[in-house]
Amino acid sequence: MDSTARTVNVGLIGLGTVGGGVARLIERHRDEYLKAYGIDLRLKKASALEPGRAAELGIAPENFTTDWHDVVADPDIDIVIELIGGDHPATEIFEAALTSGKHMVSANKALLGRHVERLAKLAAEHGVQIRCEASAGGGIPIVNALEHALVGNEILTVAGILNGTTNYILTRMASEGLDFAEVLADAQRLGYAEADPTADVDGFDAASKVAILSSIAFHTRVTTDDVFQEGIRNVSAADIAQAKSLGYVVKLLGIARNTADGVDVRVHPTMIPADHMLASVSGAMNAVYVVGDAVGETMFYGAGAGSFPTASAVVGDVLALADAISHNDKVQAEIEPYQRVLPLRPIDELETRYYVRLLVKDEVGTLAPVVDAFAAHGISISQINQLQDGDGSRCSVVFLTHTARERDMAAARSALEALDAVESVASVIRIEDVASWADGAEKND
């Protein structure tokens, strides 16, 4: 160890799944960090509500507290890791740590997705830094790639499978022909889904992540509230089977595009070609596809959640800060996160193709008013398929459209729901033009 190097003291708030992984990684690899990087990393104090958790992780009683204030107030702690999630008391932890001149590392996508601008300004004022690799892709090093490895590019598109629970559900629906409710119940039993799966299956989790990624990628302010979101509850086994027959795969994607009309950012079930690189990402795995004007298409793949994958990203952030601290170098203070203000493109302006499945009366002449309703709102039909799932009184019919505007599809949907012949609009899924994602990238010779 460099004789001039000093010990870097870390405070850890939250000893749950990820916090436990962080504590174990620091203890397991502490000697390696010292030998390889000259960083003497010490977990000086940890906080959780349950004292038994500290004993389980081998944390000494003198290094444990049930009050997070004790961690933030400790003058010897250089870096505070917040892993409790949510808004409160996480907001108060950030504010207290930053104003005390301590660097922050966090995986709190919900908080950062909405409030990173204010917190970054607070960090800048006090000469410290916020690092959040684990908040956007779990164990995938996507934030570092956008901030450093790809910084020489104008980022054009970020699109990803950002939630392992929904990808697990959709993968099983596709491979086993099961419906959403059945797979969700099994996923909850197996621990892949929470007892309350709302954040995952309704797109909130992915929306927070794509807000963070698009803010970093495009250097502009995007919050979770700016992201259009739609979950997977209405995706059926019939939809997935039809997608397969048409050469598509259904994925819940977070999509952010830097367009001439502004930032297009959204989360929703999406049909993508079966040969696209994102289509093959299965199970609970995550992937982020990035297009830069110079590098072209790239993809980052890995575990988006879990104890050690997420802890890996957290500890990576800690070491990045600790390298300078341990050698008595000044850590660069947080910089203004948004160097420009780009307009946000309303979802109503989106232009894409659509897959529409209707449950209709199985009678002669049923389809004529349906086609007329589409046409009345400027939507042209490219293909009609009747599914063999009827009971003699009703059946499902699938319509594929040519490119249409979202607002026109919304109006057409309302008109369809008002028709006597239509029992329900069972599902509407956007068909993404993935070729357009690379528009503006340099072509490789």
C-alpha positions as CSV (number, residue, x, y, z in Angstrom):
1,M,0.0,0.0,0.0
2,D,1.2,3.5,-0.8
3,S,2.4,5.0,2.5
4,T,0.6,8.2,1.5
5,A,-2.7,6.5,0.9
6,R,-5.4,6.7,3.5
7,T,-8.3,4.4,4.5
8,V,-11.6,5.3,2.8
9,N,-14.5,5.0,5.2
10,V,-17.9,3.9,3.9
11,G,-21.3,4.2,5.5
12,L,-24.0,1.8,4.3
13,I,-27.7,2.5,4.9
14,G,-29.9,-0.5,4.1
15,L,-28.9,-4.1,4.6
16,G,-31.5,-5.8,2.4
17,T,-30.8,-7.9,-0.6
18,V,-28.5,-5.4,-2.3
19,G,-27.1,-3.9,0.9
20,G,-26.2,-7.4,2.1
21,G,-24.4,-8.0,-1.2
22,V,-22.4,-4.8,-0.9
23,A,-21.3,-5.6,2.7
24,R,-20.2,-9.1,1.6
25,L,-18.4,-7.8,-1.5
26,I,-16.4,-5.2,0.5
27,E,-15.5,-7.8,3.1
28,R,-14.7,-10.5,0.6
29,H,-12.5,-8.4,-1.7
30,R,-11.0,-5.8,0.6
31,D,-7.5,-7.3,0.4
32,E,-7.8,-7.4,-3.4
33,Y,-8.9,-3.8,-3.6
34,L,-5.8,-2.9,-1.6
35,K,-3.4,-5.0,-3.5
36,A,-4.7,-4.2,-7.0
37,Y,-5.7,-0.5,-6.6
38,G,-4.0,0.7,-3.5
39,I,-7.5,1.4,-2.0
40,D,-8.0,0.5,1.7
41,L,-11.8,0.4,1.8
42,R,-13.5,0.0,5.2
43,L,-17.2,-0.4,6.0
44,K,-17.1,1.8,9.1
45,K,-20.8,1.9,9.8
46,A,-23.9,0.2,8.6
47,S,-27.6,0.9,9.4
48,A,-30.7,-1.2,9.2
49,L,-33.9,-1.5,11.2
50,E,-33.2,-5.1,12.2
51,P,-30.1,-5.6,14.3
52,G,-30.1,-9.3,13.5
53,R,-29.3,-8.6,9.9
54,A,-25.9,-7.1,10.9
55,A,-25.0,-10.2,12.9
56,E,-26.0,-12.3,9.9
57,L,-23.6,-10.4,7.7
58,G,-20.8,-10.4,10.3
59,I,-20.9,-6.7,11.0
60,A,-19.5,-5.9,14.4
61,P,-22.0,-4.4,16.9
62,E,-19.8,-1.2,17.2
63,N,-20.1,-0.7,13.5
64,F,-23.9,-1.0,13.4
65,T,-26.8,1.3,14.2
66,T,-30.5,1.3,13.7
67,D,-30.5,5.1,13.1
68,W,-29.3,6.3,9.7
69,H,-28.5,9.7,11.2
70,D,-25.5,8.1,13.0
71,V,-24.1,7.1,9.6
72,V,-24.4,10.5,8.0
73,A,-23.2,12.4,11.1
74,D,-20.0,10.3,11.4
75,P,-17.2,12.8,10.5
76,D,-14.9,10.0,9.4
77,I,-17.2,8.6,6.7
78,D,-16.3,9.7,3.2
79,I,-18.9,7.9,1.2
80,V,-22.5,7.1,2.1
81,I,-24.3,4.3,0.2
82,E,-28.1,4.6,0.3
83,L,-29.9,1.3,-0.5
84,I,-33.3,1.6,1.2
85,G,-35.2,2.9,-1.9
86,G,-38.3,5.0,-2.1
87,D,-38.6,8.8,-1.4
88,H,-38.4,8.9,2.4
89,P,-36.2,8.9,4.3
90,A,-34.0,8.5,1.3
91,T,-34.4,12.2,0.3
92,E,-33.4,13.2,3.8
93,I,-30.4,10.9,3.7
94,F,-29.2,12.4,0.5
95,E,-29.7,16.0,1.7
96,A,-28.0,15.4,5.0
97,A,-25.1,13.5,3.5
98,L,-24.5,16.0,0.7
99,T,-24.6,19.0,2.9
100,S,-22.2,17.3,5.2
101,G,-19.7,17.0,2.3
102,K,-20.1,13.3,1.8
103,H,-20.3,11.6,-1.6
104,M,-23.4,9.6,-2.3
105,V,-23.8,6.2,-4.1
106,S,-27.3,4.9,-4.6
107,A,-29.4,2.4,-6.6
108,N,-32.6,4.4,-5.9
109,K,-34.1,4.7,-9.3
110,A,-37.4,6.0,-8.1
111,L,-35.8,9.0,-6.2
112,L,-33.2,9.8,-8.9
113,G,-35.7,9.4,-11.7
114,R,-37.7,12.3,-10.3
115,H,-35.3,14.4,-8.3
116,V,-31.7,14.0,-9.6
117,E,-31.6,17.6,-10.9
118,R,-32.2,19.1,-7.5
119,L,-29.9,16.6,-5.7
120,A,-27.1,17.1,-8.3
121,K,-27.2,20.9,-7.7
122,L,-27.0,20.3,-4.0
123,A,-24.0,18.0,-4.5
124,A,-22.3,20.6,-6.7
125,E,-22.8,23.3,-4.1
126,H,-21.0,21.2,-1.5
127,G,-18.2,19.9,-3.7
128,V,-19.2,16.3,-3.7
129,Q,-20.5,13.7,-6.2
130,I,-23.5,11.4,-6.7
131,R,-23.0,8.1,-8.5
132,C,-25.8,5.9,-9.5
133,E,-24.7,3.1,-11.8
134,A,-26.9,0.5,-10.1
135,S,-30.1,2.6,-10.5
136,A,-30.5,2.1,-14.2
137,G,-29.3,-1.3,-15.2
138,G,-28.5,-3.3,-12.0
139,G,-25.2,-5.1,-12.8
140,I,-25.0,-3.7,-16.4
141,P,-22.4,-0.9,-16.5
142,I,-24.5,1.3,-18.8
143,V,-24.2,4.6,-16.9
144,N,-20.4,4.4,-17.0
145,A,-20.6,3.6,-20.7
146,L,-22.8,6.6,-21.5
147,E,-20.8,9.0,-19.3
148,H,-17.3,7.8,-20.4
149,A,-16.8,5.1,-23.0
150,L,-19.4,6.6,-25.4
151,V,-18.9,10.3,-24.6
152,G,-17.4,10.9,-28.0
153,N,-20.7,10.1,-29.6
154,E,-24.0,11.9,-30.1
155,I,-26.3,9.3,-28.6
156,L,-29.3,8.7,-30.9
157,T,-31.2,5.9,-29.3
158,V,-31.4,4.1,-26.0
159,A,-33.8,1.1,-26.0
160,G,-33.8,-1.6,-23.5
161,I,-35.3,-4.5,-21.6
162,L,-35.0,-2.8,-18.2
163,N,-37.2,-5.0,-15.9
164,G,-36.3,-8.6,-15.3
165,T,-39.7,-9.5,-13.9
166,T,-41.7,-8.5,-16.9
167,N,-39.1,-10.1,-19.2
168,Y,-39.4,-13.4,-17.3
169,I,-43.2,-13.3,-17.6
170,L,-43.2,-12.6,-21.3
171,T,-40.5,-15.2,-21.9
172,R,-42.6,-17.9,-20.2
173,M,-45.8,-16.8,-21.9
174,A,-44.0,-17.2,-25.2
175,S,-42.3,-20.5,-24.5
176,E,-45.2,-22.2,-22.7
177,G,-48.3,-20.6,-24.2
178,L,-49.5,-19.4,-20.9
179,D,-51.5,-16.2,-20.1
180,F,-50.3,-13.3,-18.0
181,A,-52.2,-14.0,-14.8
182,E,-51.0,-17.6,-14.6
183,V,-47.3,-16.8,-15.2
184,L,-47.5,-13.8,-12.7
185,A,-48.8,-16.1,-10.0
186,D,-46.0,-18.6,-10.6
187,A,-43.4,-15.8,-10.7
188,Q,-44.6,-14.5,-7.3
189,R,-44.4,-18.0,-5.9
190,L,-40.9,-18.4,-7.2
191,G,-39.8,-15.0,-6.0
192,Y,-39.3,-13.4,-9.4
193,A,-42.2,-11.0,-8.8
194,E,-43.2,-9.1,-5.7
195,A,-46.4,-9.7,-3.8
196,D,-47.5,-6.3,-5.2
197,P,-46.1,-6.4,-8.8
198,T,-47.4,-3.0,-9.8
199,A,-44.1,-1.2,-10.2
200,D,-42.8,-4.0,-12.5
201,V,-45.8,-5.1,-14.6
202,D,-47.3,-1.6,-15.0
203,G,-44.0,-0.1,-16.2
204,F,-43.1,2.2,-13.3
205,D,-39.7,0.6,-12.7
206,A,-38.7,0.7,-16.4
207,A,-39.9,4.3,-16.6
208,S,-37.6,5.4,-13.8
209,K,-34.7,3.7,-15.5
210,V,-35.3,5.0,-19.0
211,A,-35.7,8.5,-17.5
212,I,-32.2,8.3,-15.9
213,L,-30.6,6.8,-19.0
214,S,-32.1,9.3,-21.4
215,S,-31.1,12.2,-19.2
216,I,-27.5,11.0,-19.2
217,A,-27.5,10.0,-22.9
218,F,-29.0,13.2,-24.2
219,H,-27.7,15.7,-21.6
220,T,-31.2,17.0,-21.0
221,R,-33.8,16.9,-18.2
222,V,-36.1,13.9,-18.4
223,T,-38.0,12.8,-15.3
224,T,-40.0,9.7,-14.6
225,D,-43.2,11.8,-14.9
226,D,-42.2,12.7,-18.5
227,V,-42.2,9.0,-19.6
228,F,-45.3,7.6,-21.2
229,Q,-45.8,4.2,-19.6
230,E,-48.0,1.2,-20.3
231,G,-47.5,-2.2,-18.7
232,I,-48.0,-5.8,-19.9
233,R,-51.3,-6.8,-18.1
234,N,-53.3,-6.8,-21.4
235,V,-50.8,-8.8,-23.4
236,S,-52.2,-12.3,-23.9
237,A,-50.8,-15.7,-25.0
238,A,-52.8,-15.2,-28.2
239,D,-51.0,-11.9,-28.9
240,I,-47.6,-13.5,-28.3
241,A,-48.4,-16.4,-30.6
242,Q,-49.7,-14.1,-33.3
243,A,-46.5,-12.0,-33.0
244,K,-44.4,-15.1,-33.5
245,S,-46.4,-16.1,-36.6
246,L,-45.7,-12.6,-38.0
247,G,-42.0,-12.8,-37.3
248,Y,-42.0,-10.6,-34.1
249,V,-41.3,-10.9,-30.4
250,V,-43.2,-9.0,-27.7
251,K,-41.0,-7.2,-25.1
252,L,-41.6,-4.5,-22.6
253,L,-39.2,-1.9,-23.8
254,G,-38.0,1.4,-22.5
255,I,-37.3,3.5,-25.6
256,A,-35.6,6.9,-25.7
257,R,-34.8,8.6,-29.0
258,N,-33.1,11.9,-29.7
259,T,-35.2,13.1,-32.7
260,A,-35.3,16.4,-34.6
261,D,-38.7,17.1,-32.9
262,G,-37.4,16.4,-29.4
263,V,-36.9,13.5,-27.0
264,D,-39.2,10.6,-27.6
265,V,-39.3,8.6,-24.4
266,R,-41.7,5.8,-23.5
267,V,-42.3,2.4,-21.9
268,H,-44.7,-0.1,-23.4
269,P,-45.2,-3.6,-24.8
270,T,-43.5,-3.6,-28.2
271,M,-43.3,-5.9,-31.2
272,I,-39.8,-6.1,-32.5
273,P,-38.4,-8.3,-35.3
274,A,-37.4,-11.8,-34.0
275,D,-33.9,-11.3,-35.5
276,H,-33.2,-8.1,-33.6
277,M,-30.6,-8.4,-30.8
278,L,-33.0,-7.5,-28.1
279,A,-35.5,-10.2,-29.1
280,S,-33.2,-13.0,-27.9
281,V,-32.9,-11.6,-24.4
282,S,-34.9,-14.1,-22.3
283,G,-35.8,-14.9,-18.7
284,A,-35.0,-12.4,-16.0
285,M,-32.1,-10.9,-17.9
286,N,-31.9,-7.2,-19.0
287,A,-30.2,-5.6,-22.0
288,V,-29.7,-2.0,-23.1
289,Y,-29.3,-1.2,-26.8
290,V,-27.5,2.1,-27.6
291,V,-26.9,3.8,-30.9
292,G,-24.2,6.4,-31.2
293,D,-23.6,8.5,-34.3
294,A,-20.0,7.2,-34.5
295,V,-20.0,3.8,-32.8
296,G,-23.3,2.7,-34.4
297,E,-25.2,-0.1,-32.7
298,T,-24.1,-1.6,-29.4
299,M,-25.7,-3.7,-26.7
300,F,-25.0,-4.2,-23.0
301,Y,-26.4,-7.4,-21.5
302,G,-26.6,-8.8,-18.0
303,A,-28.5,-9.2,-14.8
304,G,-30.6,-6.2,-14.0
305,A,-31.3,-7.0,-10.4
306,G,-30.3,-9.4,-7.6
307,S,-28.0,-9.2,-4.7
308,F,-24.5,-9.5,-6.2
309,P,-25.1,-8.1,-9.7
310,T,-26.5,-4.9,-8.3
311,A,-24.0,-4.8,-5.5
312,S,-21.3,-5.1,-8.2
313,A,-22.4,-1.8,-9.7
314,V,-22.6,-0.1,-6.3
315,V,-19.1,-1.2,-5.3
316,G,-17.8,-0.1,-8.7
317,D,-19.1,3.4,-8.0
318,V,-17.6,3.3,-4.5
319,L,-14.2,2.3,-5.8
320,A,-14.3,5.0,-8.5
321,L,-14.7,7.6,-5.7
322,A,-12.4,5.9,-3.3
323,D,-9.5,5.8,-5.8
324,A,-9.1,9.6,-5.6
325,I,-9.9,9.9,-1.9
326,S,-7.4,7.2,-0.9
327,H,-4.6,9.0,-2.7
328,N,-5.6,12.4,-1.3
329,D,-6.7,13.7,-4.7
330,K,-9.7,16.0,-5.0
331,V,-12.8,14.3,-6.3
332,Q,-14.5,16.4,-9.0
333,A,-17.7,17.9,-7.7
334,E,-21.0,17.0,-9.3
335,I,-21.5,19.0,-12.5
336,E,-24.6,20.5,-13.9
337,P,-26.4,17.4,-15.2
338,Y,-28.2,19.0,-18.1
339,Q,-26.1,21.0,-20.6
340,R,-29.1,21.7,-22.8
341,V,-32.9,21.7,-22.7
342,L,-34.5,19.6,-25.4
343,P,-38.2,19.5,-25.9
344,L,-40.1,16.4,-25.0
345,R,-42.1,14.8,-27.8
346,P,-45.6,14.1,-26.8
347,I,-46.7,10.5,-27.1
348,D,-49.6,11.7,-29.3
349,E,-47.1,12.6,-32.0
350,L,-45.6,9.1,-32.1
351,E,-45.8,7.5,-35.6
352,T,-45.6,3.8,-35.7
353,R,-47.4,0.7,-36.9
354,Y,-49.9,-1.1,-34.7
355,Y,-51.2,-4.6,-33.9
356,V,-54.8,-4.4,-32.8
357,R,-56.8,-7.4,-31.5
358,L,-60.5,-7.1,-31.3
359,L,-63.1,-9.4,-29.8
360,V,-66.0,-9.2,-32.2
361,K,-69.4,-10.8,-32.8
362,D,-69.1,-13.7,-35.2
363,E,-71.6,-12.5,-37.7
364,V,-71.7,-11.6,-41.4
365,G,-70.8,-8.0,-42.0
366,T,-69.1,-7.5,-38.7
367,L,-65.8,-6.3,-40.1
368,A,-67.2,-3.6,-42.5
369,P,-67.9,-1.0,-39.7
370,V,-64.6,-1.9,-38.0
371,V,-62.6,-1.1,-41.1
372,D,-64.7,2.0,-41.7
373,A,-63.9,3.2,-38.1
374,F,-60.1,2.8,-38.8
375,A,-60.5,4.6,-42.1
376,A,-62.5,7.5,-40.6
377,H,-59.4,8.3,-38.4
378,G,-56.9,8.0,-41.2
379,I,-55.6,4.6,-40.4
380,S,-54.9,2.2,-43.2
381,I,-55.0,-1.6,-42.6
382,S,-52.3,-3.8,-44.0
383,Q,-53.4,-7.2,-42.9
384,I,-56.4,-8.9,-41.2
385,N,-56.2,-12.2,-39.4
386,Q,-59.1,-14.1,-37.8
387,L,-58.0,-16.3,-34.9
388,Q,-59.4,-19.7,-34.3
389,D,-60.5,-19.0,-30.8
390,G,-64.2,-18.3,-31.3
391,D,-67.2,-20.0,-29.5
392,G,-69.7,-19.5,-32.3
393,S,-71.0,-16.2,-31.1
394,R,-67.7,-14.2,-31.0
395,C,-64.1,-14.4,-32.2
396,S,-60.8,-12.5,-32.2
397,V,-59.7,-10.6,-35.2
398,V,-56.2,-9.1,-35.6
399,F,-55.6,-6.0,-37.6
400,L,-52.1,-4.8,-38.6
401,T,-51.9,-1.2,-39.6
402,H,-49.6,0.9,-41.8
403,T,-47.8,3.7,-40.0
404,A,-50.2,5.9,-38.1
405,R,-50.1,8.6,-35.5
406,E,-50.8,7.8,-31.9
407,R,-53.5,10.3,-31.5
408,D,-55.3,8.9,-34.5
409,M,-55.1,5.4,-33.1
410,A,-56.5,6.6,-29.7
411,A,-59.4,8.2,-31.5
412,A,-60.0,5.0,-33.6
413,R,-59.9,2.9,-30.5
414,S,-62.6,5.0,-28.9
415,A,-64.7,4.6,-32.1
416,L,-64.2,0.9,-32.1
417,E,-65.2,0.5,-28.5
418,A,-68.5,2.2,-29.4
419,L,-69.4,-0.2,-32.2
420,D,-72.1,-2.8,-31.5
421,A,-70.1,-5.4,-33.4
422,V,-67.1,-5.0,-31.1
423,E,-67.2,-6.6,-27.6
424,S,-63.8,-5.3,-26.6
425,V,-60.5,-3.9,-27.9
426,A,-58.5,-6.7,-26.3
427,S,-55.0,-5.3,-27.0
428,V,-53.1,-2.7,-28.9
429,I,-49.4,-3.2,-29.3
430,R,-47.0,-0.9,-31.1
431,I,-44.8,-2.4,-33.8
432,E,-41.5,-0.6,-33.6
433,D,-39.5,0.4,-36.7
434,V,-36.2,-0.8,-35.3
435,A,-34.3,0.2,-38.5
436,S,-35.1,3.9,-37.7
437,W,-33.2,3.6,-34.3
438,A,-29.9,3.8,-36.2
439,D,-30.9,6.8,-38.4
440,G,-28.1,9.3,-38.2
441,A,-25.3,6.8,-37.3
442,E,-22.2,6.6,-39.5
443,K,-22.3,3.6,-41.7
444,N,-19.3,1.2,-41.4
445,D,-17.3,0.8,-44.6
